[in-house]
């Protein structure tokens, strides 16, 4: 029996634990878009070291964990660079419009029973589903 689902569970537990540590340690919600946005728009320069360490950990920790697991990592990302850049820009714009991302609203918001977080997460999932149907099945781009 395939056990690929266990990696999703492990990843979710790691994200949830990181969010809890961030909240308990800083008294703030761990929203990746807010952490990155504060560096980009310079509103978070008072704690830039903390923000930079968080972003570095997002890259370094998975790289450090890779040798511990004998798992082949596969992705289904497109080779179309224009599509990847457009998707990234749309995600960035969406997180700014929603005042947060899935880590802030989804992971932290739902766990705090925040109505705003729950509603935002529903709309993120709906928008992702609609985008997949549109780009894959209607436009045939992906």
N, C-alpha and C positions, 0 to 999 in steps of 0.2 A: 504494500500500500504506500502511495506517495505521501511524504511528510513535508512537502513544501510549505504548507500552511503554518508550520511551527515557526518558520523564519519571520513571518508577518507578526505572529504573537510575540516573539522575542523582541522584534523591533518596536512594536507598540509598547511593550513593557519598559524598554529602555527610554523611549521618548516620554512616556508618562512619569518615569522616575526622574528624568532630567527636569521636567516641568515642575515637579513637586520640590526638588532641591532648589531650583531657581526661585520659586515662590517663597519657600521658607527662608532661603538665604538673603533674598533681596526685597521681599515684600511686593514684587512686581510680577506680572504675567509674562511668561516666556512666549512672546510672539516673534517669530523670526523676521517677519517683514518690518516690525517696529524696530527691532534691533539693527537691522541693515539700514532701514530708512533714516534712523537717527544719525548714522554715520554719513549717509549720502547727503541729507539736507542740513547737516551740521548742527541739528538740534540736540544731539546726544553726545556732544564733545566732552561734557563733564565726566562721563564714565566711559570714554572711548576704549580704555584698556580692557574693561569687562566685555564690551561689545566685540572687540577684536578677538579676544580669547574665545568667546562663544563661537564666532565664525570659524576660527582656526580649528576648534574642536569638531565642528561639523565636517571638516575635510580630513583631519588627522585621525580621529577615532576609528572611522570605518577602515581606513588604510591600515591601522595597527591591528584591527581585528581580523582582517582578511587571512593572514597566515595561520590563524587558529582554527580555521574551518576549511575543510576540503570540499568546497562547494564551487561549482562553476556558476559564475554570475552571467546571466543573459539579460539583455534589454531589448525592447522593441522600438527604440527610437529611430526616427527617420533619418535618412542621409541628406534630406533637404534642409540645408543650413538656413535658408530664408524662412522656412516654416518654423524652425527651432527658435530663431531670433524673434519672429512675430509672436510665437506662443509665450516666450519669456516676457516680452513687453506687455502683452495682454494680461498675463498673470500679475505683473507688477502694477499695472494700472488698476486692475481689479482689487488688489489688496489695499491700495491706497484709497479707493472709493469705499471699500467696506470697512476701513479703519482696522484692518487686521487680516490675518491669513488663517490657514487651517490649523496651524499650531496654536495660535492665540485663541481663536474662536472655537475650533473643533476640540482639540485636546484639553486646553485649559478652561474654555467656556462651558463646555458640556459637563466636565467634571465638577464645576462649581454650580451647576444647575442654572446657568445664565441663559435667560430667554433669548437675549441678543445673540449669544454664541450658538445656541441651537438653531435659530432661524438662519443665521449666516451660513452655518454648516449645511443646512438643507439646500440653500441657494447655490453654494459652491458645488455640491454634488449634482444638482440639476443642471447647472451651467456646464459642468464637465461632461455629463451625459449627452446634452444637446450638442456640444462641440464635437464629440466623437461621432454622433450620428451624422451631423452636417459634413464634417471633413472626410470621414471614411466612407459613408454610404451615399451621400448626396453628391459631394464634389469629387470623391475618389482620390483625394490628395495623400492620405496616409496609407 
